[in-house]
């Protein structure tokens, strides 16, 4: 799945996909260890899918935390007005 498609999904959907990818990776590794896996490159593809999903989750989390940490312009203006009017 493309990264641009992942960014549009919710965190719950991404976490569900991540769990599916990890289960698939476990299955592929098990098959590889028992010499039942013919297409070994699938392990690398699933690892990359996991990395893309984790990157999308972290980016969404970072964006939400930045929005909570940064006050809006209106609250900044209100804070400046009150600090200028105070007498020390």
N, C-alpha and C positions, 0 to 999 in steps of 0.2 A: 504494500500500500504506500502511496506517495505521502510525503511529509505534509504537503498542503492539505490533503484530505484529513490527515490526523489532527491538524490544528483546529478543524471545524467541529470536532467531536467533543462531548462532555468528558469530564474526568472519570465519571463512573464507566462510561463506554470504553475509555482508554484502559482503565484498570482491568476491565473484563477481557479486553483483547490481550493485555499483557499476560494475564493468567493463562489464556489459551496458548499464547506463543511459548510460554515457559513449559507448559505441559507437552506441547509438541516437541520442544527441544529435548525434554527428558526422554520422550519416546524415541526420537531419532538417535540420541546417544546410546540408548539401550539396544536398539537394533544394530547400531554400528559396532557395539562391543560384542554382540553375538554373531557378527558377520552376516546379518540379514539385510543390511542397507546397501542398495546398489548405487544410489545417487548421493554420495557423501557431501556434495556441495550444498545440499539442502540445509545442512547444519549451519553453514555460514550465512545462508539467506535468512534463516530464522533468527540468528543472533543479530543480524542487521535490523530486522523488523523489531526486535526487542529494544534495541538501542534507539530507533526512531520513536517508538512509543514512549520510552522513558524521557526522551528529549522533549516531546510534546507535552507530557505531564509536567515536567519541571518548568517549562516555559509558561504554561498556564498558571502554575502556582506562583511563579515569580511575578507575573503581571498582576495577579490579584493582590499579592502582598505589597507591591509598589503602589497600587491604587489606594490601599488602606493607609499606607505610610505617608503618602504625599497629600497634604490638604489641598482643597480647591482654591482658586484665586480669591473667591469671596471670603473665605475664612482667613486667608492671609491678610487681606485688606482690613478686615475687622480687627485682627490682632495688632496690626500696625497702628490703627487709630487709637486703640485702647492704650498701647504702650507709649504713644506720644503725649497723650493727655494726662498721664500720671505725673505726679509731683514727687520728687525724691527728697 
